[in-house]
Amino acid sequence: RAAGYRIHASPGSLSRDRDNQRAMYARALRKHAYADVRGLYEAAGYASRLTDWGLLSMAMFRQEYEAAWERLAGIATDLDEPAEVLEPDGPCTAPEGWRVAFHRGTLALLLGDPAAAVEALEEAERLQPTAEGANNLGVARARMGGLDEARRCFTASLARFSAGRDAADNLAAARPERVITHPLRRFGARVDYPAAPAA
């Protein structure tokens, strides 16, 4: 008999509660100092730029947006190759220029500057149209009073990723507020992984 497992998920499942997940990520990651995590990256042999991106991601998960902004400033200063993709097979396969623009816009949005967010997220969309970029651009435009433009952004986001719950919630909301803080995964789900070689 084949071994397996079954997942029972409903709209009210904890695994589908995005706000709860974000709170738990933040709580878990606040147990670790940035300097300690940097040391782990360095001991594992990661390049300094990948380490900086990892620490920025950690700050975003911890909801420490000022700290993330400071880390992004350092990353943007050293941006020599905007078209470079640091990890073609990794969690973010986007070019560095897009990553900087997306995070700059997202952080501006989270820090209360929708005008700066629109500018940066429009740049991200020019560099590489994405579901997360369009969603966040829609939130920024809604905060500036452009609800019709915002809805077009949410519709574009859903056209690029039809399972995007944040964009769907935003499209249905009178006051769209759901921001996607991290680039969406570009690799397949477990069912799409290649089969392991026979032993």
GROMACS elastic network, one bead per residue, 0.5 to 0.9 nm:
[ bonds ]
;  ai    aj funct       b0    kb
    8    13     6  0.87303   500
    9    12     6  0.79494   500
    9    13     6  0.58320   500
    9    14     6  0.87818   500
    9    15     6  0.77633   500
    9    16     6  0.79455   500
   10    13     6  0.52145   500
   10    14     6  0.89080   500
   10    15     6  0.89881   500
   10    16     6  0.78208   500
   11    14     6  0.86998   500
   11    16     6  0.64882   500
   11    17     6  0.81453   500
   12    15     6  0.84234   500
   12    16     6  0.67997   500
   12    17     6  0.70636   500
   13    16     6  0.53446   500
   13    17     6  0.65958   500
   14    17     6  0.50674   500
   14    18     6  0.83067   500
   14    20     6  0.73064   500
   14    21     6  0.78969   500
   15    18     6  0.76938   500
   15    20     6  0.85180   500
   15    21     6  0.73490   500
   16    19     6  0.89133   500
   16    20     6  0.85949   500
   16    21     6  0.80524   500
   17    20     6  0.53755   500
   17    21     6  0.62451   500
   17    22     6  0.87911   500
   18    21     6  0.50050   500
   18    22     6  0.61670   500
   18    23     6  0.86043   500
   19    22     6  0.51861   500
   19    23     6  0.62377   500
   19    24     6  0.86779   500
   20    23     6  0.50944   500
   20    24     6  0.61706   500
   20    25     6  0.86350   500
   21    24     6  0.51294   500
   21    25     6  0.61445   500
   21    26     6  0.85621   500
   22    25     6  0.51294   500
   22    26     6  0.61365   500
   22    27     6  0.85643   500
   22    61     6  0.68636   500
   22    62     6  0.83170   500
   22    63     6  0.87172   500
   23    26     6  0.51428   500
   23    27     6  0.61363   500
   23    28     6  0.86718   500
   23    61     6  0.85155   500
   23    62     6  0.82390   500
   23    63     6  0.89060   500
   24    27     6  0.50069   500
   24    28     6  0.60860   500
   24    29     6  0.85048   500
   25    28     6  0.52395   500
   25    29     6  0.60649   500
   25    30     6  0.84918   500
   25    61     6  0.61788   500
   25    62     6  0.69744   500
   26    29     6  0.52865   500
   26    30     6  0.60365   500
   26    31     6  0.89629   500
   26    58     6  0.84636   500
   26    59     6  0.86862   500
   26    60     6  0.85616   500
   26    61     6  0.53755   500
   26    63     6  0.66936   500
   27    30     6  0.53660   500
   27    31     6  0.70777   500
   27    62     6  0.71670   500
   28    31     6  0.57703   500
   28    32     6  0.79738   500
   28    62     6  0.84980   500
   29    32     6  0.57201   500
   29    33     6  0.84583   500
   29    58     6  0.70174   500
   29    59     6  0.86326   500
   29    61     6  0.75230   500
   29    62     6  0.62980   500
   30    33     6  0.72582   500
   30    58     6  0.89365   500
   30    62     6  0.63547   500
   32    35     6  0.85323   500
   32    36     6  0.68740   500
   32    37     6  0.69812   500
   33    36     6  0.52814   500
   33    37     6  0.64429   500
   33    38     6  0.87008   500
   34    37     6  0.51480   500
   34    38     6  0.60814   500
   34    39     6  0.85888   500
   34    55     6  0.68931   500
   34    58     6  0.83638   500
   34    59     6  0.86702   500
   35    38     6  0.50361   500
   35    39     6  0.62082   500
   35    40     6  0.87696   500
   36    39     6  0.50581   500
   36    40     6  0.64276   500
   36    41     6  0.88656   500
   37    40     6  0.50354   500
   37    41     6  0.63517   500
   37    42     6  0.86652   500
   37    51     6  0.88632   500
   37    54     6  0.89811   500
   37    55     6  0.76778   500
   38    41     6  0.51218   500
   38    42     6  0.61941   500
   38    43     6  0.85555   500
   38    51     6  0.65736   500
   38    52     6  0.82090   500
   38    54     6  0.86368   500
   38    55     6  0.73265   500
   39    42     6  0.50776   500
   39    43     6  0.59792   500
   39    44     6  0.85159   500
   40    43     6  0.50634   500
   40    44     6  0.61704   500
   40    45     6  0.87252   500
   41    44     6  0.52074   500
   41    45     6  0.64887   500
   41    46     6  0.55277   500
   41    47     6  0.82138   500
   41    48     6  0.84669   500
   41    50     6  0.85966   500
   41    51     6  0.59987   500
   41    54     6  0.85667   500
   42    45     6  0.50762   500
   42    46     6  0.55819   500
   42    47     6  0.74353   500
   42    48     6  0.76302   500
   42    51     6  0.75381   500
   43    46     6  0.76848   500
   46    49     6  0.82382   500
   46    50     6  0.64047   500
   46    51     6  0.63396   500
   47    50     6  0.54480   500
   47    51     6  0.62839   500
   47    52     6  0.87735   500
   48    52     6  0.61379   500
   48    53     6  0.87103   500
   49    52     6  0.50161   500
   49    53     6  0.63293   500
   49    54     6  0.86211   500
   49    75     6  0.71611   500
   49    78     6  0.88143   500
   49    86     6  0.86767   500
   50    53     6  0.50839   500
   50    54     6  0.61499   500
   50    55     6  0.86695   500
   50    86     6  0.76104   500
   50    87     6  0.87644   500
   51    54     6  0.50042   500
   51    55     6  0.62282   500
   51    56     6  0.85880   500
   52    55     6  0.51455   500
   52    56     6  0.61231   500
   52    57     6  0.85850   500
   52    71     6  0.68694   500
   52    72     6  0.82256   500
   52    74     6  0.83810   500
   52    75     6  0.70132   500
   53    57     6  0.61278   500
   53    58     6  0.85512   500
   53    71     6  0.81046   500
   53    72     6  0.81013   500
   53    75     6  0.77915   500
   54    57     6  0.50969   500
   54    58     6  0.62099   500
   54    59     6  0.87395   500
   55    59     6  0.62014   500
   55    60     6  0.86017   500
   55    68     6  0.79441   500
   55    71     6  0.76749   500
   56    59     6  0.50823   500
   56    60     6  0.62489   500
   56    61     6  0.87060   500
   56    67     6  0.78205   500
   56    68     6  0.50390   500
   56    69     6  0.80610   500
   56    70     6  0.87457   500
   56    71     6  0.59034   500
   56    72     6  0.68854   500
   57    60     6  0.50212   500
   57    61     6  0.62245   500
   57    62     6  0.85564   500
   57    68     6  0.75947   500
   57   181     6  0.87876   500
   57   182     6  0.73762   500
   58    61     6  0.51294   500
   58    62     6  0.61174   500
   58    63     6  0.85600   500
   58    64     6  0.87282   500
   58    68     6  0.82241   500
   59    63     6  0.61128   500
   59    64     6  0.51795   500
   59    65     6  0.65991   500
   59    66     6  0.85768   500
   59    67     6  0.63019   500
   59    68     6  0.52094   500
   59    69     6  0.89934   500
   59    71     6  0.88131   500
   60    64     6  0.60099   500
   60    65     6  0.60763   500
   60    67     6  0.84403   500
   60    68     6  0.61355   500
   60   107     6  0.87067   500
   60   181     6  0.68649   500
   60   182     6  0.78845   500
   61    64     6  0.76839   500
   61   181     6  0.80128   500
   61   182     6  0.86508   500
   62    65     6  0.82139   500
   63    66     6  0.88443   500
   63    68     6  0.85864   500
   64    67     6  0.55413   500
   64    68     6  0.63847   500
   64    69     6  0.88375   500
   65    69     6  0.60418   500
   65    70     6  0.86516   500
   65   107     6  0.65127   500
   65   110     6  0.72345   500
   65   111     6  0.69975   500
   66    70     6  0.63624   500
   66    71     6  0.87673   500
   66   107     6  0.83395   500
   66   111     6  0.77944   500
   67    70     6  0.51952   500
   67    71     6  0.63929   500
   67    72     6  0.86966   500
   68    71     6  0.51117   500
   68    72     6  0.61238   500
   68    73     6  0.86571   500
   68   103     6  0.89826   500
   68   107     6  0.77869   500
   69    72     6  0.50427   500
   69    73     6  0.62316   500
   69    74     6  0.88903   500
   69   103     6  0.84899   500
   69   104     6  0.75461   500
   69   107     6  0.66818   500
   69   108     6  0.85250   500
   70    73     6  0.51591   500
   70    74     6  0.66968   500
   70    75     6  0.89365   500
   71    74     6  0.52962   500
   71    75     6  0.64171   500
   71    76     6  0.87516   500
   72    76     6  0.59834   500
   72    77     6  0.84676   500
   72   100     6  0.71503   500
   72   103     6  0.75747   500
   72   104     6  0.73659   500
   73    76     6  0.51820   500
   73    77     6  0.61561   500
   73    78     6  0.88630   500
   73   104     6  0.87976   500
   74    77     6  0.51940   500
   74    78     6  0.66063   500
   74    79     6  0.89355   500
   75    78     6  0.54494   500
   75    79     6  0.64505   500
   75   100     6  0.77178   500
   76    79     6  0.51142   500
   76    80     6  0.88342   500
   76    96     6  0.89839   500
   76    97     6  0.85371   500
   76   100     6  0.63667   500
   77    80     6  0.84382   500
   78    81     6  0.89695   500
   79    82     6  0.63338   500
   79    96     6  0.74901   500
   79    97     6  0.76596   500
   79   100     6  0.87126   500
   80    84     6  0.87754   500
   81    84     6  0.53793   500
   81    85     6  0.89317   500
   81    95     6  0.87531   500
   81    96     6  0.72356   500
   81    97     6  0.77257   500
   82    85     6  0.84239   500
   82    95     6  0.63195   500
   82    98     6  0.75706   500
   82   100     6  0.88117   500
   83    94     6  0.85807   500
   83    96     6  0.60588   500
   83    97     6  0.62245   500
   83    98     6  0.82759   500
   84    94     6  0.83627   500
   84    95     6  0.52022   500
   84    96     6  0.57202   500
   84    97     6  0.79221   500
   85    88     6  0.59235   500
   85    92     6  0.83921   500
   85    93     6  0.61174   500
   85    94     6  0.59611   500
   85    96     6  0.60754   500
   86    89     6  0.89994   500
   86    90     6  0.83042   500
   86    92     6  0.83470   500
   86    93     6  0.74601   500
   86    94     6  0.83019   500
   86    95     6  0.75211   500
   86    96     6  0.74226   500
   87    91     6  0.74051   500
   87    92     6  0.67036   500
   87    93     6  0.59631   500
   87    94     6  0.84799   500
   88    91     6  0.83906   500
   88    92     6  0.75227   500
   88    93     6  0.50008   500
   88    94     6  0.80161   500
   89    92     6  0.79841   500
   89    93     6  0.67421   500
   89   187     6  0.79925   500
   90    93     6  0.63001   500
   90   185     6  0.88297   500
   90   186     6  0.85177   500
   90   187     6  0.81428   500
   91   183     6  0.83888   500
   91   184     6  0.81601   500
   91   185     6  0.57031   500
   91   186     6  0.67958   500
   91   187     6  0.73553   500
   92    95     6  0.85823   500
   92    99     6  0.85823   500
   92   183     6  0.66253   500
   92   184     6  0.75723   500
   92   185     6  0.65120   500
   92   186     6  0.68176   500
   92   187     6  0.89413   500
   93   185     6  0.84447   500
   93   186     6  0.68506   500
   93   187     6  0.89204   500
   94    97     6  0.82978   500
   94    98     6  0.64377   500
   94    99     6  0.65401   500
   94   128     6  0.79209   500
   94   183     6  0.86192   500
   94   186     6  0.89877   500
   95    98     6  0.54485   500
   95    99     6  0.64200   500
   95   100     6  0.88932   500
   95   127     6  0.85332   500
   95   128     6  0.84420   500
   96   100     6  0.61900   500
   96   101     6  0.86005   500
   97   100     6  0.53252   500
   97   101     6  0.62446   500
   97   102     6  0.85709   500
   97   124     6  0.77871   500
   97   127     6  0.75162   500
   98   101     6  0.51109   500
   98   102     6  0.58751   500
   98   103     6  0.84157   500
   98   123     6  0.78336   500
   98   124     6  0.50800   500
   98   125     6  0.80585   500
   98   126     6  0.87945   500
   98   127     6  0.59511   500
   98   128     6  0.66330   500
   99   102     6  0.51877   500
   99   103     6  0.60722   500
   99   104     6  0.83611   500
   99   124     6  0.77044   500
   99   183     6  0.80849   500
  100   103     6  0.53347   500
  100   104     6  0.59100   500
  100   105     6  0.85300   500
  100   120     6  0.87914   500
  100   124     6  0.82006   500
  101   104     6  0.50542   500
  101   105     6  0.60995   500
  101   106     6  0.84715   500
  101   119     6  0.89769   500
  101   120     6  0.52331   500
  101   121     6  0.62592   500
  101   122     6  0.84984   500
  101   123     6  0.63496   500
  101   124     6  0.51141   500
  101   125     6  0.88742   500
  101   127     6  0.88394   500
  102   105     6  0.52814   500
  102   106     6  0.60214   500
  102   107     6  0.84830   500
  102   117     6  0.88535   500
  102   120     6  0.67097   500
  102   121     6  0.56745   500
  102   122     6  0.88776   500
  102   123     6  0.81244   500
  102   124     6  0.54525   500
  102   125     6  0.84052   500
  102   132     6  0.86073   500
  102   133     6  0.64386   500
  102   136     6  0.88437   500
  102   182     6  0.89286   500
  102   183     6  0.82892   500
  103   107     6  0.58169   500
  103   108     6  0.82461   500
  103   120     6  0.84031   500
  103   121     6  0.84485   500
  103   181     6  0.79124   500
  103   182     6  0.80153   500
  103   183     6  0.88324   500
  104   107     6  0.53299   500
  104   108     6  0.60616   500
  104   109     6  0.85814   500
  104   116     6  0.84328   500
  104   117     6  0.71190   500
  104   120     6  0.61634   500
  104   121     6  0.77909   500
  105   108     6  0.50859   500
  105   109     6  0.61557   500
  105   110     6  0.86799   500
  105   113     6  0.89380   500
  105   114     6  0.82524   500
  105   116     6  0.66405   500
  105   118     6  0.66392   500
  105   119     6  0.72282   500
  105   121     6  0.50248   500
  105   122     6  0.85360   500
  105   123     6  0.89643   500
  105   124     6  0.83163   500
  105   133     6  0.87270   500
  105   136     6  0.80138   500
  105   137     6  0.80740   500
  105   140     6  0.87966   500
  106   109     6  0.50683   500
  106   110     6  0.62415   500
  106   111     6  0.85821   500
  106   117     6  0.63183   500
  106   120     6  0.83106   500
  106   121     6  0.74970   500
  106   133     6  0.84457   500
  106   136     6  0.66656   500
  106   137     6  0.84652   500
  106   140     6  0.88837   500
  106   179     6  0.75979   500
  106   180     6  0.78258   500
  106   181     6  0.66308   500
  106   182     6  0.88323   500
  107   111     6  0.59243   500
  107   112     6  0.84984   500
  107   113     6  0.86445   500
  107   117     6  0.75368   500
  107   181     6  0.82067   500
  108   111     6  0.50506   500
  108   112     6  0.62060   500
  108   113     6  0.51049   500
  108   114     6  0.65145   500
  108   115     6  0.83113   500
  108   116     6  0.60813   500
  108   117     6  0.50182   500
  108   118     6  0.88167   500
  108   120     6  0.85499   500
  109   112     6  0.52789   500
  109   113     6  0.54110   500
  109   114     6  0.51307   500
  109   115     6  0.83273   500
  109   116     6  0.76785   500
  109   117     6  0.52498   500
  109   118     6  0.83428   500
  109   136     6  0.79983   500
  109   137     6  0.89665   500
  109   139     6  0.81836   500
  109   140     6  0.63847   500
  109   179     6  0.83585   500
  110   113     6  0.76050   500
  110   114     6  0.84948   500
  110   117     6  0.88569   500
  110   179     6  0.80507   500
  110   181     6  0.89298   500
  111   114     6  0.85637   500
  112   117     6  0.88399   500
  113   116     6  0.56249   500
  113   117     6  0.62884   500
  113   118     6  0.89013   500
  113   140     6  0.84647   500
  114   118     6  0.60729   500
  114   119     6  0.86654   500
  114   137     6  0.89368   500
  114   139     6  0.83983   500
  114   141     6  0.72324   500
  114   142     6  0.89332   500
  114   143     6  0.65497   500
  114   144     6  0.66668   500
  115   118     6  0.52294   500
  115   119     6  0.65078   500
  115   120     6  0.88861   500
  115   140     6  0.73044   500
  115   141     6  0.81717   500
  115   143     6  0.89842   500
  115   144     6  0.73586   500
  116   119     6  0.51915   500
  116   120     6  0.62942   500
  116   121     6  0.85255   500
  116   140     6  0.89287   500
  117   120     6  0.52981   500
  117   121     6  0.58869   500
  117   122     6  0.83122   500
  117   136     6  0.83816   500
  117   137     6  0.72607   500
  117   140     6  0.62419   500
  117   141     6  0.88000   500
  118   121     6  0.52102   500
  118   122     6  0.58777   500
  118   123     6  0.85170   500
  118   136     6  0.86109   500
  118   137     6  0.58652   500
  118   138     6  0.85983   500
  118   140     6  0.58815   500
  118   141     6  0.67352   500
  119   122     6  0.53406   500
  119   123     6  0.64555   500
  119   124     6  0.88806   500
  119   137     6  0.89768   500
  120   123     6  0.51024   500
  120   124     6  0.63260   500
  120   125     6  0.87682   500
  120   137     6  0.89089   500
  121   125     6  0.61309   500
  121   126     6  0.85690   500
  121   133     6  0.61900   500
  121   134     6  0.77742   500
  121   136     6  0.74182   500
  121   137     6  0.57255   500
  121   140     6  0.88254   500
  122   125     6  0.50227   500
  122   126     6  0.62482   500
  122   127     6  0.86930   500
  122   133     6  0.82116   500
  122   134     6  0.85320   500
  122   137     6  0.71376   500
  123   126     6  0.50714   500
  123   127     6  0.62772   500
  123   128     6  0.86731   500
  124   127     6  0.51155   500
  124   128     6  0.60843   500
  124   129     6  0.71160   500
  124   130     6  0.84386   500
  124   133     6  0.67570   500
  125   128     6  0.51609   500
  125   130     6  0.67779   500
  125   133     6  0.63167   500
  125   134     6  0.70758   500
  125   137     6  0.88047   500
  126   129     6  0.64877   500
  128   133     6  0.87139   500
  129   132     6  0.87610   500
  129   133     6  0.69076   500
  129   134     6  0.72821   500
  129   157     6  0.89602   500
  129   160     6  0.86352   500
  130   133     6  0.52106   500
  130   134     6  0.61775   500
  130   135     6  0.85590   500
  130   156     6  0.87449   500
  130   157     6  0.69162   500
  130   160     6  0.67776   500
  130   161     6  0.85013   500
  130   183     6  0.88890   500
  130   184     6  0.88200   500
  131   134     6  0.53297   500
  131   135     6  0.61526   500
  131   136     6  0.87438   500
  131   153     6  0.89579   500
  131   154     6  0.83344   500
  131   156     6  0.71896   500
  131   158     6  0.67112   500
  131   159     6  0.78963   500
  131   160     6  0.54229   500
  131   161     6  0.59118   500
  131   164     6  0.77997   500
  131   167     6  0.82690   500
  131   184     6  0.80640   500
  132   135     6  0.50948   500
  132   136     6  0.62123   500
  132   137     6  0.84793   500
  132   157     6  0.67272   500
  132   161     6  0.88616   500
  132   164     6  0.87002   500
  132   166     6  0.89932   500
  132   167     6  0.83628   500
  132   179     6  0.83320   500
  132   180     6  0.59768   500
  132   181     6  0.83354   500
  132   182     6  0.80066   500
  132   183     6  0.65826   500
  132   184     6  0.68415   500
  133   136     6  0.53560   500
  133   137     6  0.60474   500
  133   138     6  0.85444   500
  133   153     6  0.88881   500
  133   157     6  0.77490   500
  133   180     6  0.82577   500
  133   183     6  0.84411   500
  134   137     6  0.50498   500
  134   138     6  0.61178   500
  134   139     6  0.87852   500
  134   150     6  0.88460   500
  134   152     6  0.88789   500
  134   153     6  0.51372   500
  134   154     6  0.64314   500
  134   155     6  0.86143   500
  134   156     6  0.65550   500
  134   157     6  0.52263   500
  134   158     6  0.89797   500
  134   167     6  0.86845   500
  135   138     6  0.51041   500
  135   139     6  0.64886   500
  135   140     6  0.88383   500
  135   150     6  0.82329   500
  135   153     6  0.60307   500
  135   154     6  0.52410   500
  135   155     6  0.85552   500
  135   156     6  0.80644   500
  135   157     6  0.56261   500
  135   158     6  0.84991   500
  135   166     6  0.76066   500
  135   167     6  0.56280   500
  135   170     6  0.80935   500
  135   178     6  0.82748   500
  135   179     6  0.71864   500
  135   180     6  0.73342   500
  136   139     6  0.50342   500
  136   140     6  0.62415   500
  136   141     6  0.86051   500
  136   153     6  0.83568   500
  136   154     6  0.85285   500
  136   167     6  0.86780   500
  136   177     6  0.89091   500
  136   178     6  0.79338   500
  136   179     6  0.56013   500
  136   180     6  0.65358   500
  136   181     6  0.87023   500
  137   140     6  0.50633   500
  137   141     6  0.61318   500
  137   142     6  0.85290   500
  137   150     6  0.72353   500
  137   153     6  0.67291   500
  137   154     6  0.85402   500
  138   141     6  0.51123   500
  138   142     6  0.60560   500
  138   143     6  0.86005   500
  138   146     6  0.85809   500
  138   147     6  0.80415   500
  138   149     6  0.69790   500
  138   151     6  0.65946   500
  138   152     6  0.75462   500
  138   154     6  0.60154   500
  138   167     6  0.87255   500
  138   170     6  0.84120   500
  138   176     6  0.80635   500
  139   142     6  0.50775   500
  139   143     6  0.62461   500
  139   144     6  0.87563   500
  139   147     6  0.87664   500
  139   150     6  0.63740   500
  139   151     6  0.89902   500
  139   153     6  0.85746   500
  139   154     6  0.85355   500
  139   170     6  0.77438   500
  139   175     6  0.86253   500
  139   176     6  0.58155   500
  139   177     6  0.59847   500
  139   178     6  0.72665   500
  139   179     6  0.70432   500
  140   143     6  0.51858   500
  140   144     6  0.64854   500
  140   145     6  0.89435   500
  140   146     6  0.87267   500
  140   150     6  0.77340   500
  140   177     6  0.88387   500
  141   144     6  0.50477   500
  141   145     6  0.64369   500
  141   146     6  0.51610   500
  141   147     6  0.67867   500
  141   148     6  0.88451   500
  141   149     6  0.66961   500
  141   150     6  0.53986   500
  141   153     6  0.88671   500
  142   145     6  0.50578   500
  142   148     6  0.80289   500
  142   149     6  0.75628   500
  142   150     6  0.53358   500
  142   151     6  0.83099   500
  142   175     6  0.73729   500
  142   176     6  0.67870   500
  142   177     6  0.86336   500
  143   146     6  0.72968   500
  143   147     6  0.80958   500
  143   150     6  0.89584   500
  143   175     6  0.81653   500
  143   176     6  0.81630   500
  143   177     6  0.85645   500
  144   147     6  0.82898   500
  145   148     6  0.88019   500
  145   150     6  0.88730   500
  146   149     6  0.53644   500
  146   150     6  0.60758   500
  146   151     6  0.87488   500
  147   151     6  0.61443   500
  147   152     6  0.86855   500
  147   174     6  0.86418   500
  147   175     6  0.85703   500
  147   176     6  0.87408   500
  148   151     6  0.51799   500
  148   152     6  0.64744   500
  148   153     6  0.88344   500
  149   152     6  0.51557   500
  149   153     6  0.64465   500
  149   154     6  0.89032   500
  150   153     6  0.50593   500
  150   154     6  0.63672   500
  150   155     6  0.86870   500
  150   170     6  0.88643   500
  150   171     6  0.81932   500
  150   176     6  0.84635   500
  151   154     6  0.50284   500
  151   155     6  0.61134   500
  151   156     6  0.85405   500
  151   170     6  0.79825   500
  151   171     6  0.57627   500
  151   172     6  0.88976   500
  152   155     6  0.50809   500
  152   156     6  0.61898   500
  152   157     6  0.86117   500
  152   171     6  0.87536   500
  153   156     6  0.50403   500
  153   157     6  0.61354   500
  153   158     6  0.86945   500
  153   167     6  0.86268   500
  153   171     6  0.88912   500
  154   158     6  0.62467   500
  154   159     6  0.86038   500
  154   166     6  0.88377   500
  154   167     6  0.51692   500
  154   168     6  0.71273   500
  154   170     6  0.68869   500
  154   171     6  0.57867   500
  155   158     6  0.51705   500
  155   159     6  0.62091   500
  155   160     6  0.87740   500
  155   167     6  0.75891   500
  155   168     6  0.81547   500
  155   171     6  0.72707   500
  156   160     6  0.63875   500
  156   161     6  0.87018   500
  157   160     6  0.52439   500
  157   161     6  0.62009   500
  157   162     6  0.77982   500
  157   164     6  0.75510   500
  157   167     6  0.64110   500
  157   168     6  0.87986   500
  158   163     6  0.71261   500
  158   164     6  0.60472   500
  158   165     6  0.86654   500
  158   167     6  0.63803   500
  158   168     6  0.70456   500
  159   162     6  0.57558   500
  160   164     6  0.87755   500
  161   164     6  0.55988   500
  162   165     6  0.84009   500
  162   168     6  0.86404   500
  163   167     6  0.88913   500
  163   168     6  0.82841   500
  164   167     6  0.55875   500
  164   168     6  0.62904   500
  164   169     6  0.87301   500
  165   169     6  0.59577   500
  165   170     6  0.84057   500
  166   169     6  0.51567   500
  166   170     6  0.60773   500
  166   171     6  0.85527   500
  166   177     6  0.88107   500
  166   178     6  0.56014   500
  166   179     6  0.72117   500
  166   180     6  0.72532   500
  167   171     6  0.60152   500
  167   172     6  0.86624   500
  167   176     6  0.87877   500
  167   178     6  0.74789   500
  167   179     6  0.87109   500
  167   180     6  0.89491   500
  168   171     6  0.51240   500
  168   172     6  0.64305   500
  168   173     6  0.87335   500
  169   172     6  0.52801   500
  169   173     6  0.61510   500
  169   176     6  0.75579   500
  169   177     6  0.88292   500
  169   178     6  0.74646   500
  170   173     6  0.50635   500
  170   174     6  0.80280   500
  170   175     6  0.75183   500
  170   177     6  0.66135   500
  170   178     6  0.63215   500
  171   174     6  0.82436   500
  171   176     6  0.70922   500
  172   175     6  0.88536   500
  172   176     6  0.79733   500
  173   176     6  0.52886   500
  173   177     6  0.83126   500
  176   179     6  0.88216   500
  180   183     6  0.76000   500
  180   184     6  0.84365   500
  182   185     6  0.89596   500
  183   186     6  0.86875   500
  185   188     6  0.80252   500
  187   192     6  0.87626   500
  187   193     6  0.89780   500
  188   191     6  0.76426   500
  188   192     6  0.53981   500
  188   193     6  0.67370   500
  189   192     6  0.53820   500
  189   193     6  0.68871   500
  190   193     6  0.53069   500
  190   194     6  0.88356   500
  191   194     6  0.83699   500
  192   195     6  0.88705   500
  193   196     6  0.87034   500
  194   197     6  0.89578   500
  195   198     6  0.87490   500
  196   199     6  0.86710   500
